[in-house]
């Protein structure tokens, strides 16, 4: 199904940017999982525009859980959530001239002109509000198992942040720091928030946009989770991550740097920790061997493309008139989506981890524990 992801814990998205609402359905979660509304609101706030580096379109995201939760706990039936769209300006969008690097033209070809094009329709980043709302429930379920997820901006323009540590305990501290940050702040480990802010503002002042890299770490996943060949941890994560429109590349651990290494450097040698548990001395493989978790932090990077909506004049094609035209994009857009995308990556990663755990241990793992 095109708009559903997951085997034993699944998520379905519906809605368009300028439609009545965005919606999400979570299926497969067992009964008895606590749902904290305050946490859902805090996650949505991290995605919400909040300053000069974000779009002026601000939605309050006053979600309604319409099924699957009763008295603050999951019932075991599908969880349905509706998030209304309340701040739309459809007049800013013209049908025909395709915005470069958007889905306008390919959507026209796929749906024969029947698509809702306003604000990008179903392809808009607005739809990720459903991922974050559902992801908050999934993250809560993981946290109660001692599994934590955190994402920071690894690079943006010429600015580079510190990478996650190789030490599991230190990674957990870094994740806690990221997740406890003030909503609207730029998620970084080091002292580079101001520098990244300036990079984004500079691009904005030039009627341009900027991309970057996000780095994500997941700690607490047990060893031995993953389903080779085609449902490996990397495979499922990559599949899910590429559903986010701004993600154009994913690498695990050392990623493409492996191409320049010798085996003697790339290999993660094994050892026993102070508790007699098998660990690796390095983590070049990002916590995964043979598509299966090895107990080390799962670490991966996502390349986030620059926001395609920019103020500069560009050449395009009006697909209704079949002629070349120039376009200056109107509407309200982010000069960089990377800050707001960080919580979206956390959310989609939580879905994959929940699905993997349910496959390995059964869906009641979220109340019975590992």
C-alpha positions as CSV (number, residue, x, y, z in Angstrom):
1,X,0.0,0.0,0.0
2,X,1.5,3.3,-1.1
3,X,0.7,5.3,2.0
4,X,1.2,2.6,4.7
5,X,4.5,1.4,6.1
6,X,5.2,-1.4,8.6
7,X,4.6,-5.1,9.0
8,X,3.5,-5.8,12.6
9,X,3.3,-2.1,13.7
10,X,2.2,0.0,10.7
11,X,1.4,3.6,10.0
12,X,-0.9,5.1,7.3
13,X,-0.9,8.7,6.3
14,X,-3.6,10.7,4.6
15,X,-4.4,14.4,3.9
16,X,-3.1,17.3,1.8
17,X,-1.3,20.5,2.6
18,X,-4.3,22.7,2.0
19,X,-7.0,20.1,2.6
20,X,-9.3,20.0,5.7
21,X,-6.8,18.0,7.8
22,X,-3.8,15.7,7.9
23,X,-4.5,12.3,9.4
24,X,-2.6,9.2,10.6
25,X,-3.5,5.7,11.7
26,X,-1.2,3.5,13.8
27,X,-2.1,-0.2,13.7
28,X,-0.5,-3.1,15.6
29,X,0.2,-1.6,19.0
30,X,-1.0,-3.7,21.9
31,X,-3.3,-2.5,24.6
32,X,-2.0,-0.8,27.7
33,X,0.7,1.5,26.4
34,X,0.5,4.9,28.1
35,X,0.0,7.9,25.9
36,X,1.2,11.3,27.3
37,X,-0.5,14.2,25.6
38,X,2.1,16.7,26.9
39,X,4.8,14.7,25.2
40,X,2.9,14.7,21.9
41,X,2.5,18.4,22.1
42,X,6.2,18.9,22.8
43,X,7.2,16.9,19.8
44,X,4.8,18.8,17.6
45,X,6.3,22.0,18.9
46,X,9.8,20.9,17.7
47,X,8.5,20.6,14.2
48,X,6.4,23.8,14.3
49,X,7.9,27.0,12.6
50,X,9.1,29.3,15.3
51,X,11.4,32.0,13.9
52,X,13.2,33.7,11.1
53,X,14.7,30.4,9.8
54,X,11.3,28.9,9.3
55,X,8.2,29.4,7.1
56,X,5.8,32.1,8.2
57,X,3.0,29.5,8.0
58,X,2.3,28.5,11.6
59,X,-0.3,25.8,12.4
60,X,-1.2,25.2,16.0
61,X,-1.5,21.4,15.2
62,X,-4.5,20.9,17.6
63,X,-4.7,17.2,17.0
64,X,-7.5,14.9,18.0
65,X,-7.1,11.3,18.8
66,X,-10.4,9.8,17.6
67,X,-9.8,6.1,18.2
68,X,-7.5,3.6,19.9
69,X,-6.8,5.5,23.1
70,X,-9.0,5.4,26.2
71,X,-8.2,6.7,29.7
72,X,-4.7,7.6,28.6
73,X,-3.8,4.1,27.3
74,X,-3.9,2.3,24.0
75,X,-6.8,0.0,23.5
76,X,-5.2,-2.4,21.0
77,X,-7.3,-1.1,18.2
78,X,-6.1,1.2,15.4
79,X,-5.2,4.7,16.7
80,X,-6.7,7.4,14.5
81,X,-5.4,11.0,14.8
82,X,-6.7,14.1,12.9
83,X,-4.7,17.3,12.7
84,X,-6.7,20.2,11.2
85,X,-5.2,22.6,8.6
86,X,-6.2,26.1,9.8
87,X,-3.7,28.5,8.1
88,X,-3.8,28.0,4.3
89,X,-3.3,30.5,1.4
90,X,-4.2,28.5,-1.7
91,X,-4.2,31.6,-3.9
92,X,-0.4,31.6,-3.7
93,X,-0.3,28.5,-5.9
94,X,-0.8,28.3,-9.7
95,X,-1.5,25.1,-11.5
96,X,0.5,24.5,-14.6
97,X,4.0,26.0,-14.2
98,X,5.9,23.2,-12.4
99,X,8.1,24.4,-9.5
100,X,11.6,23.0,-10.0
101,X,12.5,20.0,-7.8
102,X,9.0,19.7,-6.5
103,X,6.5,16.9,-7.4
104,X,4.2,19.2,-9.4
105,X,4.9,17.7,-12.8
106,X,5.3,14.1,-11.8
107,X,2.1,14.2,-9.8
108,X,0.3,15.6,-12.9
109,X,1.6,12.7,-14.9
110,X,0.7,10.1,-12.3
111,X,-2.7,11.3,-11.4
112,X,-3.8,12.7,-14.8
113,X,-4.5,16.2,-13.4
114,X,-6.8,15.0,-10.6
115,X,-4.3,15.7,-7.8
116,X,-4.8,18.4,-5.1
117,X,-1.8,20.7,-6.1
118,X,-2.4,23.4,-3.5
119,X,0.7,23.8,-1.4
120,X,2.2,20.6,-2.8
121,X,-0.9,18.6,-1.8
122,X,0.0,15.1,-0.5
123,X,3.6,15.7,-1.3
124,X,4.0,18.6,1.0
125,X,6.2,18.7,4.1
126,X,3.0,19.6,6.0
127,X,2.0,15.9,5.9
128,X,5.0,15.1,8.2
129,X,2.9,16.5,11.0
130,X,1.1,13.2,11.0
131,X,4.4,11.3,11.3
132,X,5.5,13.4,14.3
133,X,2.1,13.0,16.0
134,X,2.2,9.2,15.6
135,X,5.9,9.1,16.3
136,X,5.5,10.7,19.7
137,X,3.3,7.8,20.8
138,X,5.9,5.3,19.4
139,X,8.8,7.1,21.0
140,X,7.0,6.9,24.3
141,X,6.6,3.1,23.9
142,X,10.3,2.8,23.1
143,X,11.5,5.0,26.0
144,X,9.7,2.7,28.5
145,X,11.9,-0.1,27.1
146,X,15.0,2.0,27.7
147,X,15.4,2.7,23.9
148,X,16.1,6.4,23.0
149,X,16.4,8.2,19.7
150,X,18.0,11.6,19.0
151,X,18.9,13.6,15.9
152,X,21.2,16.6,15.4
153,X,22.4,18.7,12.5
154,X,25.8,17.3,11.6
155,X,26.4,19.9,9.0
156,X,24.8,22.9,7.4
157,X,26.6,25.0,4.8
158,X,30.2,25.4,5.9
159,X,29.4,24.7,9.6
160,X,30.0,21.2,11.1
161,X,28.7,20.0,14.4
162,X,30.4,17.4,16.7
163,X,29.5,13.8,15.8
164,X,27.9,11.4,18.2
165,X,30.4,9.8,20.6
166,X,31.5,6.2,20.2
167,X,30.7,5.5,23.9
168,X,27.2,4.1,24.4
169,X,26.7,6.0,27.7
170,X,27.9,9.2,26.3
171,X,25.7,8.8,23.2
172,X,22.7,8.5,25.6
173,X,23.7,11.7,27.4
174,X,24.0,13.5,24.0
175,X,20.5,12.2,23.0
176,X,19.0,13.4,26.3
177,X,20.5,16.8,25.8
178,X,19.1,17.0,22.3
179,X,15.6,15.9,23.4
180,X,15.5,18.3,26.3
181,X,16.4,21.3,24.3
182,X,14.0,24.3,24.1
183,X,11.5,24.0,21.3
184,X,12.5,26.1,18.3
185,X,16.2,25.8,19.1
186,X,18.6,24.3,16.6
187,X,19.5,20.7,17.5
188,X,23.3,20.5,17.9
189,X,25.7,18.7,20.2
190,X,28.5,21.3,20.1
191,X,28.4,25.1,20.3
192,X,27.5,25.8,16.7
193,X,23.9,26.9,16.9
194,X,24.6,30.5,16.1
195,X,26.8,29.6,13.2
196,X,24.1,27.4,11.6
197,X,21.5,30.1,12.2
198,X,23.7,32.6,10.4
199,X,24.2,30.2,7.4
200,X,20.4,29.8,7.0
201,X,19.7,33.6,7.4
202,X,22.4,34.3,4.7
203,X,20.8,31.9,2.2
204,X,17.4,33.5,3.0
205,X,18.8,37.0,2.4
206,X,19.9,35.9,-1.0
207,X,16.4,34.5,-1.9
208,X,17.9,31.1,-1.7
209,X,17.8,28.0,0.5
210,X,20.3,25.6,2.1
211,X,20.5,21.9,3.0
212,X,22.7,19.8,5.2
213,X,23.2,16.5,7.0
214,X,21.3,15.1,10.0
215,X,22.9,12.5,12.2
216,X,20.7,10.1,14.2
217,X,21.6,7.7,17.0
218,X,19.4,5.0,18.6
219,X,20.6,3.5,21.9
220,X,19.1,0.6,23.9
221,X,18.1,-1.7,21.0
222,X,18.8,-5.3,22.0
223,X,21.2,-7.5,20.0
224,X,19.8,-9.9,17.4
225,X,17.0,-7.8,15.9
226,X,16.5,-7.6,12.1
227,X,15.3,-9.9,9.3
228,X,17.8,-10.6,6.5
229,X,17.8,-10.4,3.5
230,X,15.1,-7.9,2.6
231,X,13.9,-6.6,6.0
232,X,17.3,-5.7,7.4
233,X,17.6,-2.9,9.9
234,X,19.4,-0.7,7.3
235,X,16.9,-1.7,4.6
236,X,13.7,-0.9,6.6
237,X,15.2,2.3,8.0
238,X,16.3,3.5,4.5
239,X,12.9,2.6,3.0
240,X,11.1,4.7,5.7
241,X,13.6,7.6,5.7
242,X,13.3,8.1,2.0
243,X,9.6,8.6,2.4
244,X,10.5,12.0,3.9
245,X,10.6,14.3,0.8
246,X,13.8,16.2,1.7
247,X,15.9,13.1,2.3
248,X,18.1,12.4,-0.7
249,X,20.8,10.2,0.9
250,X,21.2,7.8,3.8
251,X,24.5,6.2,5.2
252,X,25.1,4.0,8.2
253,X,28.1,4.3,10.5
254,X,31.1,5.3,8.4
255,X,29.0,5.1,5.3
256,X,30.7,6.2,2.1
257,X,34.0,6.7,4.0
258,X,34.3,2.9,4.0
259,X,35.3,3.3,0.3
260,X,38.6,4.9,1.4
261,X,39.4,2.5,4.2
262,X,41.3,-0.7,4.6
263,X,39.7,-3.6,6.5
264,X,42.1,-3.3,9.4
265,X,40.7,0.2,10.0
266,X,37.1,-0.4,9.0
267,X,36.5,-3.6,11.1
268,X,34.9,-3.2,14.5
269,X,36.9,-5.5,16.7
270,X,34.9,-7.3,19.4
271,X,35.6,-7.3,23.2
272,X,33.8,-7.9,26.5
273,X,32.7,-4.9,28.6
274,X,32.9,-4.8,32.4
275,X,29.6,-6.7,32.7
276,X,30.8,-9.5,30.3
277,X,28.6,-8.2,27.4
278,X,29.9,-8.4,23.9
279,X,30.7,-4.9,22.5
280,X,32.8,-3.5,19.6
281,X,35.8,-1.3,20.2
282,X,34.7,1.0,17.4
283,X,31.3,1.5,15.7
284,X,32.1,2.0,12.0
285,X,29.2,-0.2,11.1
286,X,26.7,1.9,13.0
287,X,25.5,-0.8,15.3
288,X,24.4,-3.2,12.6
289,X,26.1,-6.4,11.2
290,X,24.5,-8.6,8.6
291,X,21.4,-6.4,8.8
292,X,21.0,-7.3,12.5
293,X,21.5,-5.1,15.6
294,X,24.7,-5.9,17.5
295,X,23.8,-3.8,20.6
296,X,26.0,-0.8,19.8
297,X,24.3,2.5,19.1
298,X,22.6,2.5,15.7
299,X,24.1,5.6,13.9
300,X,23.1,6.9,10.5
301,X,23.3,10.2,8.5
302,X,20.6,11.7,6.2
303,X,21.4,14.2,3.5
304,X,18.7,16.9,3.5
305,X,18.3,18.8,0.3
306,X,17.8,22.6,0.2
307,X,14.2,23.6,0.2
308,X,13.2,23.7,-3.5
309,X,10.9,26.7,-3.1
310,X,13.2,29.8,-3.5
311,X,12.6,33.4,-4.4
312,X,15.0,33.5,-7.3
313,X,13.7,33.4,-10.9
314,X,14.0,30.0,-12.4
315,X,13.1,28.4,-15.7
316,X,10.5,25.7,-15.9
317,X,7.7,24.3,-18.1
318,X,4.0,25.0,-17.9
319,X,2.7,21.5,-18.4
320,X,-0.8,22.6,-19.2
321,X,0.4,24.9,-22.1
322,X,3.4,22.7,-22.9
323,X,5.7,25.7,-23.1
324,X,8.8,26.9,-21.3
325,X,8.3,29.8,-18.8
326,X,10.1,31.6,-16.0
327,X,8.8,31.2,-12.5
328,X,9.2,33.1,-9.2
329,X,7.7,31.0,-6.5
330,X,5.2,32.6,-4.2
331,X,4.0,31.4,-0.9
332,X,5.5,30.8,2.6
333,X,8.5,28.6,2.7
334,X,11.5,27.6,4.9
335,X,14.9,28.7,3.8
336,X,16.1,25.5,5.4
337,X,14.0,22.5,6.5
338,X,16.8,20.8,8.4
339,X,15.9,21.9,11.9
340,X,12.3,20.9,11.6
341,X,13.2,17.7,9.8
342,X,15.1,16.4,12.8
343,X,12.0,15.4,14.8
344,X,10.5,13.9,11.7
345,X,13.5,11.6,11.4
346,X,13.2,10.7,15.0
347,X,9.6,9.8,14.5
348,X,10.0,7.6,11.4
349,X,12.9,5.9,13.1
350,X,10.7,5.1,16.1
351,X,8.2,3.4,13.7
352,X,10.9,1.2,12.3
353,X,12.2,0.2,15.7
354,X,8.7,-0.6,17.0
355,X,8.0,-2.7,13.9
356,X,11.3,-4.6,14.3
357,X,10.7,-5.2,18.0
358,X,7.2,-6.5,17.4
359,X,8.5,-8.8,14.7
360,X,11.1,-10.3,17.0
361,X,9.2,-10.4,20.3
362,X,5.6,-9.9,19.5
363,X,3.6,-6.7,19.9
364,X,3.1,-7.1,23.7
365,X,6.8,-6.4,24.2
366,X,5.8,-2.8,24.8
367,X,3.9,-3.6,28.0
368,X,5.7,-6.8,29.1
369,X,9.2,-5.5,28.4
370,X,12.2,-7.1,26.8
